[in-house]
Amino acid sequence: ALPISQGSRCGRTVSSGSLLLHRWSTCYRKMVNIPKTRNTYCRKCKKHTPHKVSQYKTGKASLSAQGKRRYDKKQAGFGGQTKPVFHKKAKTTKKIVLKFECSKCKAKRMKPIKRTKHFELGTDSKKGSKNEYGGKYR
């Protein structure tokens, strides 16, 4: 196998005879915890400023978008489903996209990070909690 520095990006390469296999399951991060504020570069202010961090969520789809109007026109009337419906879903995770908002000028920018199953924004980890069951049960 290749040395870890020359292998894949996450450094997980396994040798299997003449084939090099990549272990995707070990590339996923188990838990990602990101602080709610980050001091990072703002393109509008042209310097590092504190940014508010949030998770990007897709907005509501517009009915007046050209693709949606075309699709609705094609679907209208008899003839059933006219375009293919995707069924072969292979991915179990999505790439997390962070939204940074500058606290000075309110400029926003997006930054994608790695795939992960569990994502937290500025919360304490579960390992640090003192009582697992709460105050009532001791």
N, C-alpha and C positions, 0 to 999 in steps of 0.2 A: 504494500500500500504506500501511497504518497505520505511524506511527513505531514504533520498536522498543519504546519504553516503554508504548505502548497496545496492542500486538499481543497475541500469545499469551504464556503464562507464561514460556516459555523464550526468547522474543524472536526466533523464527524464523518470519517470515511472508513469503510470496512473492506478488507480484501477478501474476495471469494474466488480463488483460482486466478484466472486472468481478468476477471471482471472487477471493477470497482463499484461497490454499491454505496448508496448514500442512505443513512438512517434518518428519515424525516421525523420520526416520532421523537427522537432525542433533540431535535432542533427547536421544537416548540418550547416556550417558556411555560413553567407551571403557573406562576403567579407574577404579575407585573403591577407594582405599586408606584405611582408617579405623584410627586407633590403638586398641590393646586396652583402654586406660583413658581415661576422660573425666571432667572435673570438671563436673558438672551438677546441677540442682536435684532434691532428693529430697522427695517429697510427705509422706513419713512423718516424716523428720527436720526438715522445714520449713526447709532451708537447702541450700546447695551442698556436695556431698560427692563424693569420687572414686567413680566407677562403673566396674565391669568390663563391657566391651562384648563381646557374642557375637552370632552370627547365629541368628535364630529358625528352628527346624525343626519341622515339623508332627509331632505325636506319633502313635503307633500308634492306628488307628481301633478303637473299642470295639465288641465284638460285642453288648453289651447295650444300646446306644443305641437309642432308640425308632425312629428312621428306619431303622436297619439291621435291626431285628427285623421291622418292617413290610415292608421290601423282600424279606427272605428268605422271609417267609410268602407273599408274592405270587408269588415266583419258584418256590416249591415245586410239584412235580407236573408235569403236562403243560401245554403251551401256549407253550413257548419264552420268549424275552425279552419281558418285560411293560412295561418302562420304556424310554424312549429312551436310546441310547448316543451321547454327544457325539463328533462326528468333525471338525467344522469349526474346527480350532484355527488361530487367526490370529496370536496373539502369539508373538514369538520370545524374549521376556525375561519375567522376573517381577520384581515390586517387591521389593526387599530390605527385610527387617524386622530392625531391630537390637533386641537384648534388653539392657537396662541393669540391672545388679544393684548396689545400693548396698553399698559395702564396710563401712559401719557397721551398718546395720539389716537388710541382706540383702533389702530390698524390691525387687521386680522390676517393670519396665514396658517396653512395646514402643514402637518408633518406626519407622514406615515411611519409607524414603527413595526416591529416584528409581529408575526402571528402569535396569538396566545388564547388559551381557553378561558382564563380568569384575569380580569383587568380591574384594578381599583384606582381611584383617583383621590390621593391625599388622606387615606384612612390608616389607622394603626393596624399592624399585622395581628393575626389571631394568636400567635405564639406569645405575645406580650401581655395578653389579658390574664388577670389574676384569678377570677372566679369564673369557671366555665358555665355554671348553671344560673347565675344571678344571685341576688341577695336572699331569696326565700329558701333555696335548697342548699344546705351546707354539709 
